[in-house]
Amino acid sequence: MDNDYGYVDGNAAAGPLQELLAVEATTVEGQCTSCGRTSMLADTRVYFGGPGLVMRCRGCGAELLSLVTTPTTTRLDVSGLTCLTFPLEA
């Protein structure tokens, strides 16, 4: 449906996001908001404890990502990353 603002609701992104998020997570590259270092998530330092895990930048130690799972939800916080780059299968 067209509207004055040229947008549709978030359901329109379901297909593309499903395709994007179904990748090998360790090959995804992230850029640290603190120091600007870019590396694959496999190159981070991962700390387990409490209800989840924390990924920290190998360059400066800043928190990049946290993943917490409870009995009813999973929360992914990527506020320590300026962007994520997902490799596409050829």
Secondary structure as the mmCIF struct_conf table of DSSP 4:
data_model
#
loop_
_struct_conf.conf_type_id
_struct_conf.id
_struct_conf.beg_label_comp_id
_struct_conf.beg_label_asym_id
_struct_conf.beg_label_seq_id
_struct_conf.end_label_comp_id
_struct_conf.end_label_asym_id
_struct_conf.end_label_seq_id
TURN_TY1_P TURN_TY1_P1 ASP A 4 TYR A 5
BEND BEND1 GLY A 6 GLY A 6
HELX_RH_3T_P HELX_RH_3T_P1 GLY A 10 ALA A 13
HELX_RH_AL_P HELX_RH_AL_P1 ALA A 14 LEU A 21
BEND BEND2 ALA A 22 VAL A 23
HELX_RH_3T_P HELX_RH_3T_P2 ALA A 25 THR A 27
STRN STRN1 GLU A 29 CYS A 32
TURN_TY1_P TURN_TY1_P2 THR A 33 CYS A 35
STRN STRN2 THR A 38 MET A 40
HELX_RH_3T_P HELX_RH_3T_P3 LEU A 41 ASP A 43
BEND BEND3 THR A 44 THR A 44
STRN STRN3 ARG A 45 GLY A 49
TURN_TY1_P TURN_TY1_P3 GLY A 50 PRO A 51
STRN STRN4 GLY A 52 ARG A 56
TURN_TY1_P TURN_TY1_P4 ARG A 58 CYS A 60
STRN STRN5 GLU A 63 THR A 69
BEND BEND4 PRO A 71 THR A 72
STRN STRN6 THR A 74 ASP A 77
TURN_TY1_P TURN_TY1_P5 SER A 79 GLY A 80
STRN STRN7 LEU A 81 THR A 85
HELX_LH_PP_P HELX_LH_PP_P1 PHE A 86 GLU A 89
#
